[in-house]
Amino acid sequence: MARRAPSGEVRIVRILLDTNVILDVLLDRTPWVHDASAICQRCDDGHAIGHMAASVLTDIYYIARRLTDRTKEVQAIRSCIIISC
């Protein structure tokens, strides 16, 4: 996802990750998990910078709280923070 400028320098792409992209990865939602995972992997590899709105964290917390236990709820939030760093 890195792009080359006319001068030849590589520019890192910035990506705004919405709640559904994060949920696709965390909940392994088919068929979107493959594309969402690829986006997150690009962020992990340093080829892109992932950003998310603060409301994504509260959305994930609320959904994880309803679907899982406290441990998985905290892991989900930590995963979001790691993805966006």
C-alpha angles and dihedrals in degrees: 000000000000111000130211118233120218087262090059097251117135117241121203114231118232116218128195107216115205127205094265094056090053092045091050089059098039095045096036091234113189131250095012098052093083095056093040091049091050090054092049091046090055088054091048091049092052095245091115138019115231121212129181135185117253089244089067090069093052091045092051091046092052094046094044091049090055096045105035145023127275094268094055090042091059092043090054092054092046090051090054092051092048092048092052096047 
